[in-house]
Amino acid sequence: MSPTKVSRMSRTLVSIVVIVAVVYLALCAALLVFQRALIYFPQPRALGTSEALLTLSVDDAQVLVTVRAHEGPNALIYFGGNAEDVSRSLPEFSQEFPDHALYLLHYRGYGGSSGSPSEEAIARDAMTLFDLVYATHPHIAVVGRSLGSGVAVRLASLRPAARLVLITPYNSLEELATRQYPMFPVKWLLKDKFESWKYAAHITVPTLLIAAQNDEVIPRASTERLYAHFANGVAALKVIPGVGHNSIGESPDYLKLLGDGL
């Protein structure tokens, strides 16, 4: 092969490498900039204007909470999934837990709440809500589903919750994102890591983890790794058979287990 052809091939190879590198860096930049659009999927509020709403004035946002008022010591605070309208749970929660006041948080950008969601903003909103509820309801069960499990476990590690229930929980969002995007340096790009395992070791109240047998979103191994971070005797792990990540609520065992956790 002539030197000219070798030189031409070398230049072509260098050009390909440069193009691949530029495309890869552009994709990394896109993930960095638009990552929260891949995490949060805000939903409108289904129940409309007939429901009772509490407005939290926090920072630069107005955060809405769907409420079912009830006098007495017991309350339930609920944090939903990343594409969930939490107000849809109000009717069944009201029926199943008649002795609890109910507070279902609409994350920023969800259900009429203003602002944009982020891990730190949601954590602050959760603590604000807990402190407000705790003033009149000293026995608070904190419940989180999917994305909300990370919100719930962090809150329960920082506030005097009476019970903690985690539905389809994960060890960390970073771990799930690394699995979903193995070719990218997720550890360095991800802003909202939801490292539930960091908070699990600080939980001292009775805790129930509820997993779906056929969860196609959160691997059982991730839930089991989270479970292993709780102190001995604090947490229990229950698996609902025959259901997936999004269909777990359709099982007759779902509300029964949830009630057992309260």
C-alpha positions as CSV (number, residue, x, y, z in Angstrom):
1,M,0.0,0.0,0.0
2,S,1.4,3.4,-1.0
3,P,2.2,6.0,1.6
4,T,-0.4,8.2,0.1
5,K,-3.1,5.6,0.7
6,V,-1.9,5.0,4.2
7,S,-2.0,8.7,5.0
8,R,-5.5,9.0,3.5
9,M,-6.8,6.1,5.6
10,S,-5.2,7.5,8.7
11,R,-6.9,10.9,8.1
12,T,-10.2,9.1,7.5
13,L,-9.9,7.1,10.8
14,V,-9.0,10.2,12.7
15,S,-12.0,12.0,11.3
16,I,-14.3,9.1,12.3
17,V,-12.9,9.1,15.8
18,V,-13.4,12.9,16.1
19,I,-17.0,12.6,14.8
20,V,-17.8,9.8,17.2
21,A,-16.3,11.8,20.1
22,V,-18.2,14.9,19.2
23,V,-21.5,13.0,18.9
24,Y,-20.8,11.2,22.3
25,L,-20.0,14.5,24.0
26,A,-23.1,16.1,22.5
27,L,-25.2,13.3,23.9
28,C,-23.6,13.7,27.3
29,A,-24.4,17.4,27.2
30,A,-28.0,16.7,26.2
31,L,-28.3,14.3,29.1
32,L,-26.9,16.8,31.5
33,V,-29.2,19.6,30.3
34,F,-32.4,17.7,29.7
35,Q,-32.1,14.9,32.3
36,R,-35.0,16.1,34.5
37,A,-37.3,15.7,31.5
38,L,-36.3,12.0,31.5
39,I,-37.0,11.7,35.3
40,Y,-40.2,13.7,35.9
41,F,-43.4,13.4,33.9
42,P,-45.8,16.0,35.4
43,Q,-49.5,15.0,35.4
44,P,-52.6,17.2,35.7
45,R,-54.9,16.8,38.7
46,A,-57.8,14.6,37.9
47,L,-60.2,15.4,40.7
48,G,-60.7,19.0,39.7
49,T,-62.1,21.7,41.9
50,S,-64.3,19.6,44.2
51,E,-61.4,18.2,46.3
52,A,-59.9,19.9,49.4
53,L,-56.6,21.5,48.7
54,L,-53.8,22.8,50.9
55,T,-51.3,25.2,49.4
56,L,-47.7,25.3,50.6
57,S,-46.0,28.6,49.9
58,V,-42.4,27.5,49.7
59,D,-39.5,29.3,48.2
60,D,-40.7,30.6,44.8
61,A,-43.4,28.0,44.3
62,Q,-47.0,27.3,45.3
63,V,-47.2,23.5,46.0
64,L,-50.6,21.9,46.2
65,V,-51.6,19.0,48.5
66,T,-54.8,17.0,48.0
67,V,-56.3,16.6,51.5
68,R,-58.9,14.6,53.2
69,A,-59.3,16.2,56.6
70,H,-59.9,14.0,59.7
71,E,-59.6,14.9,63.4
72,G,-57.4,12.7,65.6
73,P,-53.8,11.8,65.9
74,N,-53.4,9.8,62.7
75,A,-52.3,11.1,59.3
76,L,-50.9,9.6,56.1
77,I,-48.6,11.6,53.8
78,Y,-48.2,10.2,50.3
79,F,-45.6,10.7,47.7
80,G,-46.3,9.3,44.2
81,G,-44.4,8.1,41.2
82,N,-42.7,10.1,38.5
83,A,-45.8,10.1,36.2
84,E,-48.5,9.8,38.9
85,D,-51.5,12.0,39.7
86,V,-51.6,11.4,43.4
87,S,-55.2,12.7,43.6
88,R,-56.4,9.5,42.0
89,S,-55.5,7.6,45.1
90,L,-57.7,9.8,47.3
91,P,-61.0,7.8,46.9
92,E,-59.5,4.4,47.8
93,F,-57.3,5.8,50.5
94,S,-60.3,7.5,52.1
95,Q,-62.3,4.3,52.0
96,E,-59.5,2.1,53.3
97,F,-58.1,4.4,56.0
98,P,-61.1,6.2,57.5
99,D,-59.2,7.0,60.7
100,H,-56.4,8.9,59.0
101,A,-56.2,12.4,57.7
102,L,-54.7,12.2,54.2
103,Y,-52.2,14.5,52.6
104,L,-51.1,13.7,49.0
105,L,-48.3,16.0,47.7
106,H,-48.3,17.2,44.1
107,Y,-44.7,17.7,43.2
108,R,-43.7,21.1,41.7
109,G,-45.0,21.1,38.2
110,Y,-47.6,18.4,38.9
111,G,-51.3,18.8,39.5
112,G,-51.4,22.5,39.4
113,S,-48.3,23.1,41.6
114,S,-46.0,25.8,40.3
115,G,-42.3,25.5,39.8
116,S,-40.1,22.7,38.5
117,P,-39.4,19.4,40.2
118,S,-35.9,18.5,41.6
119,E,-34.8,16.2,44.3
120,E,-33.8,19.0,46.7
121,A,-36.9,21.0,46.1
122,I,-39.2,18.0,46.7
123,A,-37.3,17.1,49.8
124,R,-37.8,20.6,51.2
125,D,-41.5,20.6,50.3
126,A,-41.9,17.2,52.0
127,M,-40.4,18.5,55.2
128,T,-42.5,21.6,55.1
129,L,-45.6,19.5,54.7
130,F,-44.6,17.1,57.5
131,D,-44.0,19.9,60.0
132,L,-47.4,21.4,59.2
133,V,-49.2,18.1,59.6
134,Y,-47.3,17.1,62.7
135,A,-48.6,20.2,64.5
136,T,-52.1,18.5,64.7
137,H,-51.4,14.8,63.9
138,P,-48.5,13.4,66.0
139,H,-48.8,9.9,64.4
140,I,-47.8,10.2,60.8
141,A,-47.4,7.3,58.4
142,V,-45.1,8.3,55.5
143,V,-45.8,6.4,52.2
144,G,-43.9,6.7,49.0
145,R,-44.4,4.9,45.7
146,S,-41.7,4.4,43.1
147,L,-39.9,7.8,42.7
148,G,-41.7,8.8,45.9
149,S,-40.1,6.0,47.9
150,G,-36.9,8.0,47.7
151,V,-38.7,11.1,49.0
152,A,-40.4,9.2,51.8
153,V,-37.3,7.4,53.1
154,R,-35.3,10.6,53.2
155,L,-38.1,12.4,55.0
156,A,-38.5,9.6,57.6
157,S,-34.8,9.8,58.3
158,L,-35.1,13.5,59.2
159,R,-38.5,13.8,60.8
160,P,-40.4,11.8,63.6
161,A,-42.5,9.6,61.3
162,A,-44.5,6.8,63.1
163,R,-44.5,4.4,60.2
164,L,-42.8,4.2,56.8
165,V,-44.1,2.3,53.7
166,L,-42.1,2.1,50.5
167,I,-43.9,0.8,47.4
168,T,-41.8,-0.5,44.5
169,P,-38.7,1.1,46.1
170,Y,-35.2,1.3,44.6
171,N,-31.7,1.5,46.1
172,S,-30.9,4.7,44.2
173,L,-32.0,6.4,41.1
174,E,-28.3,6.6,40.1
175,E,-28.1,2.9,40.1
176,L,-31.2,2.6,37.8
177,A,-30.0,5.3,35.5
178,T,-26.6,3.6,35.1
179,R,-28.4,0.4,34.2
180,Q,-30.6,2.3,31.7
181,Y,-27.7,4.2,30.1
182,P,-24.6,2.1,30.6
183,M,-22.5,3.9,27.9
184,F,-22.7,7.3,29.7
185,P,-20.9,8.5,32.8
186,V,-24.1,8.7,34.8
187,K,-22.3,9.2,38.1
188,W,-20.9,12.5,36.9
189,L,-23.9,13.7,34.9
190,L,-26.9,12.9,37.2
191,K,-28.1,15.8,39.4
192,D,-31.0,14.0,41.2
193,K,-29.6,10.7,42.5
194,F,-32.2,9.8,45.1
195,E,-29.8,7.7,47.1
196,S,-32.3,6.0,49.3
197,W,-29.7,3.6,50.8
198,K,-28.0,6.5,52.5
199,Y,-31.1,7.2,54.5
200,A,-32.2,3.7,55.2
201,A,-29.6,3.0,57.9
202,H,-31.0,6.0,59.9
203,I,-34.6,4.7,60.0
204,T,-35.7,3.5,63.4
205,V,-39.5,3.3,62.9
206,P,-41.3,0.2,61.6
207,T,-40.9,0.1,57.8
208,L,-42.6,-2.0,55.1
209,L,-41.2,-2.4,51.6
210,I,-43.7,-3.6,49.1
211,A,-42.4,-5.0,45.8
212,A,-44.1,-6.2,42.6
213,Q,-43.1,-9.8,41.6
214,N,-42.9,-8.8,37.9
215,D,-41.6,-5.3,38.2
216,E,-40.3,-4.3,34.8
217,V,-39.0,-0.9,35.9
218,I,-37.2,-1.5,39.2
219,P,-35.3,-4.8,39.4
220,R,-36.0,-6.8,42.5
221,A,-32.2,-6.8,43.2
222,S,-32.4,-3.0,43.7
223,T,-35.2,-3.3,46.2
224,E,-33.4,-6.0,48.0
225,R,-30.2,-4.0,48.2
226,L,-32.2,-1.1,49.8
227,Y,-33.8,-3.6,52.2
228,A,-30.3,-4.7,53.3
229,H,-29.4,-1.2,54.4
230,F,-32.0,-1.1,57.1
231,A,-31.0,-2.1,60.6
232,N,-32.0,-5.6,61.7
233,G,-35.6,-5.8,62.8
234,V,-36.7,-2.4,61.4
235,A,-37.9,-3.3,58.0
236,A,-39.9,-6.1,56.3
237,L,-40.1,-6.9,52.6
238,K,-43.3,-8.2,51.0
239,V,-43.7,-9.2,47.4
240,I,-47.1,-9.1,45.7
241,P,-47.3,-12.0,43.2
242,G,-48.4,-11.6,39.6
243,V,-48.2,-7.8,39.2
244,G,-45.9,-5.4,37.6
245,H,-44.6,-1.9,38.4
246,N,-47.7,-0.1,37.2
247,S,-50.3,-2.7,38.0
248,I,-49.4,-3.3,41.6
249,G,-52.2,-1.1,42.8
250,E,-54.8,-3.4,41.1
251,S,-54.0,-6.3,43.3
252,P,-56.4,-6.9,46.2
253,D,-53.2,-7.5,48.4
254,Y,-52.0,-3.9,47.7
255,L,-54.2,-1.9,50.1
256,K,-54.2,-4.8,52.6
257,L,-50.4,-4.7,52.8
258,L,-50.4,-0.9,52.9
259,G,-52.9,-1.0,55.8
260,D,-50.7,-3.5,57.6
261,G,-47.8,-1.1,57.3
262,L,-49.8,1.7,59.0
